[in-house]
Amino acid sequence: MVLNILQLLLVLVIFLPIKWMCYKITEVWGLSTFLDYKPWKCRKCLSFWTLVAFYLCSGLMFKLWITMGVGLVLTVLDTIAVIIDQKNKTIKIEDYEMDK
């Protein structure tokens, strides 16, 4: 029981710093020119693939099945939330009326 709770806490311990680092890398620090393409320059793509790789590797290497499963579900849900947030904040050209 205690190990299951620790695995759930490990999901957040992994998730939050990686999301923060992906933000810093893509929005604040920038990237080198040889990495200036997707998935490296897109925060959504970089955080998704980094978290998927990290949860899969940690789950398979250390047999942390709860961490792997919950982490992958959290990653997918977070990416869907980012996509929905981007769609809500984007103004379509049809909705934008130009002054005549």
C-alpha positions, 0 to 999 in steps of 0.5 A: 500500500505504501509503495503504491502511494509512493509510486503515485507521488513519483508521477508528480515528482517526475511530471512537474520538473520535466514540464518546467524544463520543457517550458524553460528550454522552448520559451525562455532559453531557446535552442541551438540552430541544429535543434530548431525543428519539431518536436524540439521547438514546440513545448507541447511536443517536447514535453509529450515525448520527453514524459512518454520516454521517461515514464516508459523507461522508468516503468520498464526498467524498474518495474514501476507499473503504477508509475508508468500507467498513471504517468502515461495517462497524465501525459496524454491528458495534459497534452489534450488539455494543451491542445484544447487551450491552444484552440480556445486562445486562437482567433480564426481568420473568419471570426476576425472582422476587419474595419472597413 
